[in-house]
Every structure is written in structure tokens, then in C-alpha cells.
Amino acid sequence: MIQMGRRVFLFAGFFAVQLLFFGQWDRGSSLLPWIFLFSGFIAYALLPWPKKQPSAIRYSRFRGVVLPDLLGYSLSAFFFSLGAGILAEGGPVGAFVALGAMGFFCLSLNVIAAWYEAYEIEVLPGGILRRTLFGKELLRFEEMTQAGPVIYSMPRWMRWLAALAAFVNWRATGPLLVQSGRHDPGISIRMKDGRTRTIWGTALPGYIAIYEALRSAGVRKTLNAP
């Protein structure tokens, strides 16, 4: 609940400033939106963050949480306030709906940030404890049938979409080529009840410790750490 409150304050600040830019805020009180934004930053920084277990493996807070939050809320506030400004000036409802849809799409960055914030791996004597946005799960070594490395690469259909996007906008060619050539390492763990869990190692500090724990526990088909 505290995490949601922190994000609400930040979004309100961005939204108020964008309303000021698009002329939907009384110019006589133009300082107030900036106060909202400053208060949002203060609340975002000072409200309690989830406590990290000393031995936990988790993503960098700045890279995985703060940057996506700032980018997502600033972009979504821009599109929402622009749509509100167009509608207030008698513009077409279709433009408001389209801009609102883009604003909601940008909020997906904040969902990703919340997922990274909650994600945590802890290596315990009896297994691997995996905490996510939806709860926690203990993967016991004795219940694992096998584990080994996997590599994720962009699917073929996504590469075709990337090529189409690059044709429409040539500036996107470079980043899309980089993404299409990426290969992200991970660990796939199969349990006796048929469940399969994958832990991706890209930008996850301490990822090698999971390999070491699986090997030490004697889990079958665990390969050497890269």
C-alpha cells in the first residue's frame, strides 16, 4: 500500500505540471504544480521502501525501479494532460481516446518497475525462495528434477515486427537491431509436480550464486556457471 501511495504522489506531480504546460491550470497559481511535483519527489524518496534481506539477490533499485517509474509517469502524464487539453478546447473525442490509450500504455513501465521492486531471490539451505509481485514461492532442492541454463532471444515474429517498425521509422533501426541480437541468460528449474520456473540473470547481481547453490545441492543436469 505504501508503494502505491509513493507512486500516486509522483504521478500527481507530473500530471499537474503537464496541465500547466498545456494551459489547463490557472496561471495565477502556476507555482502550485511545481510544489506538487516537488512533494511527489520527496514522498517517492522518503516513504519506506521494501526491506531487502541481507542475503537476497535482487535488481538494482535505480536501474530497475526508479528510472522506469520516472519515465513511465512523465510520459503517461504528458499524454493524459495533452488529451485533457484537447478535449477542454472542444477538440475531437477520438484524439482524447487515442492519447489516453497511449498514456495507459506508458503506465506499463510502472508495472514493470513494481515487478522489479518486488522481485527477490534468496538462496536458503533447503531451496530457493522466490518473491514476486504476486507472492512468494519456495523451490525446494529435493523437489527439483533438473535445472540448467537457458538462453532467451527475440522470437521470429517479433523480429518481423521490428523490421516493419524500422521501415516506418528509420531512427528505430539501431536500437531494434541491438535488441534482436540480444541473448539473455537464465536458469530453468523443473519440479517434480511439473512446474517449471525460469530465473533470468540479465542485470541481476549475484546471479551466479544460484548456479552454485544448485550444483552444491546435487540437482541433476545443473551445468557449470558461465
C-alpha positions in Angstrom: 0.0 0.0 0.0 2.9 2.4 0.8 4.5 1.6 -2.5 1.2 2.6 -4.3 1.0 5.8 -2.3 4.5 6.8 -3.3 3.8 6.3 -7.0 0.4 8.2 -6.8 2.2 11.3 -5.3 4.8 11.2 -8.1 2.2 10.8 -10.9 0.0 13.6 -9.4 3.0 16.0 -9.5 3.9 15.1 -13.1 0.2 15.5 -14.2 -0.2 18.9 -12.5 2.9 20.3 -14.2 1.8 18.9 -17.6 -1.6 20.6 -17.1 0.3 23.9 -16.5 2.2 23.5 -19.7 -0.9 22.8 -21.8 -2.8 25.8 -20.4 -5.3 23.8 -18.2 -4.0 25.3 -15.0 -4.7 28.8 -13.7 -1.6 30.8 -14.5 -2.2 32.8 -11.3 -1.2 29.8 -9.3 1.4 28.5 -11.6 3.7 27.7 -8.6 1.4 25.1 -7.2 2.0 22.4 -9.8 5.7 22.6 -9.2 5.1 22.3 -5.4 3.0 19.1 -6.2 5.9 17.8 -8.3 8.5 18.5 -5.7 6.3 17.0 -3.0 5.9 13.9 -5.2 9.6 13.5 -5.5 10.0 13.9 -1.7 7.3 11.3 -1.0 8.7 8.9 -3.6 12.2 9.1 -2.0 11.2 9.2 1.7 8.3 6.8 2.0 9.6 3.4 3.2 10.9 1.1 0.5 10.7 -2.7 0.8 13.3 -4.1 3.1 16.0 -6.2 1.4 17.1 -9.4 3.1 20.9 -9.3 3.6 21.5 -12.4 1.5 18.8 -11.6 -1.1 19.6 -11.3 -4.9 17.6 -8.5 -6.5 17.7 -6.0 -9.2 19.3 -2.6 -8.9 16.8 -0.2 -7.4 17.9 2.8 -9.5 18.0 1.0 -12.8 15.1 -1.4 -12.3 12.7 0.8 -10.3 13.4 4.5 -10.2 14.2 5.1 -13.9 11.1 3.1 -15.2 8.9 4.9 -12.7 10.1 8.4 -13.7 9.9 7.6 -17.4 6.5 5.9 -17.2 4.8 8.6 -15.1 6.3 11.5 -17.0 5.2 10.1 -20.4 1.7 9.0 -19.2 1.1 12.3 -17.6 2.1 14.1 -20.8 -0.4 12.1 -22.9 -3.2 12.3 -20.4 -2.9 16.0 -19.9 -2.5 16.7 -23.6 -5.7 14.7 -24.3 -7.5 16.6 -21.5 -6.3 19.9 -23.0 -7.6 19.0 -26.5 -11.0 17.9 -25.1 -11.3 21.0 -23.0 -10.7 23.2 -26.1 -13.5 21.4 -28.0 -11.3 19.0 -29.8 -12.3 15.6 -31.1 -13.1 12.9 -28.6 -11.1 10.4 -30.8 -7.9 12.4 -30.1 -8.6 12.2 -26.4 -9.2 8.5 -26.5 -6.1 7.9 -28.6 -3.9 9.9 -26.3 -5.4 8.3 -23.2 -4.6 4.9 -24.7 -1.0 6.0 -25.2 -0.9 7.2 -21.6 -2.2 3.8 -20.3 0.4 2.1 -22.5 3.2 4.2 -20.9 2.0 3.1 -17.4 3.1 -0.4 -18.3 6.6 0.9 -17.5 5.5 1.4 -13.9 4.0 -2.1 -13.7 7.4 -3.4 -14.8 9.1 -1.2 -12.1 6.7 -2.5 -9.4 7.6 -6.1 -10.6 11.3 -5.4 -10.3 10.9 -3.8 -6.9 9.1 -6.8 -5.5 11.3 -9.4 -7.2 13.8 -11.1 -4.9 15.7 -14.4 -4.9 17.1 -15.9 -1.6 19.2 -19.0 -1.5 18.4 -21.0 1.6 19.9 -24.2 2.9 16.9 -26.2 1.7 16.0 -24.4 -1.5 15.5 -21.2 -3.4 12.9 -18.7 -2.1 11.4 -16.6 -5.0 9.5 -13.4 -4.1 7.5 -11.7 -6.8 4.7 -9.1 -7.0 2.2 -11.9 -6.6 3.6 -13.6 -3.5 6.5 -15.9 -2.6 7.4 -19.5 -3.6 9.9 -21.9 -2.1 11.6 -24.2 -4.6 13.0 -27.0 -2.6 16.1 -28.7 -3.9 14.7 -32.1 -3.0 11.6 -31.4 -5.2 13.7 -30.4 -8.3 14.1 -32.9 -11.0 16.6 -31.0 -13.1 17.9 -27.5 -13.8 20.1 -25.9 -16.4 20.9 -22.8 -18.4 18.5 -21.4 -21.0 19.0 -18.5 -23.4 16.2 -16.1 -24.5 16.3 -14.4 -27.8 13.8 -12.4 -29.7 11.1 -14.6 -31.4 11.0 -14.6 -35.2 7.6 -12.9 -35.3 8.9 -10.1 -33.1 11.8 -9.7 -35.4 9.4 -9.2 -38.4 7.6 -6.6 -36.4 10.9 -4.9 -35.6 11.8 -4.9 -39.2 8.4 -3.3 -40.1 8.8 -0.7 -37.4 12.3 0.1 -38.7 10.9 0.6 -42.2 8.3 3.1 -40.9 10.8 4.9 -38.7 14.5 4.6 -39.7 15.7 6.1 -36.4 14.5 2.9 -34.6 16.7 0.7 -36.8 19.8 0.9 -34.5 18.0 0.1 -31.2 15.9 -2.6 -32.8 19.0 -4.3 -34.3 20.6 -4.3 -30.9 17.6 -5.9 -29.3 17.1 -8.5 -32.0 20.7 -9.7 -31.4 20.5 -9.9 -27.7 20.6 -13.3 -25.9 19.6 -13.2 -22.2 20.8 -16.0 -20.0 18.6 -17.7 -17.4 18.2 -20.8 -15.3 15.3 -23.2 -15.9 14.2 -25.3 -12.9 11.8 -28.2 -13.3 9.9 -29.5 -10.3 8.5 -33.0 -9.6 5.0 -31.7 -9.9 5.6 -30.5 -13.4 6.1 -26.8 -12.7 8.9 -25.0 -14.5 10.4 -21.8 -13.1 12.9 -19.6 -15.0 15.2 -17.1 -13.3 16.6 -14.6 -15.8 20.1 -13.4 -15.0 20.4 -10.2 -17.1 21.2 -7.2 -14.8 20.6 -9.4 -11.7 23.7 -9.0 -9.4 24.7 -12.2 -7.7 23.0 -14.4 -10.3 26.0 -16.9 -10.3 25.2 -17.8 -6.7 22.1 -19.6 -7.8 24.1 -21.9 -10.1 26.5 -22.6 -7.2 23.6 -23.5 -4.9 22.0 -25.8 -7.4 25.3 -27.6 -8.1 26.1 -27.9 -4.4 22.6 -29.4 -3.8 23.3 -32.0 -6.5 20.3 -31.1 -8.7 20.5 -33.1 -11.9 21.7 -31.5 -15.1 22.9 -28.4 -13.5 25.7 -27.2 -15.7 28.7 -25.1 -14.7 28.2 -21.5 -14.1 29.1 -19.3 -17.1 
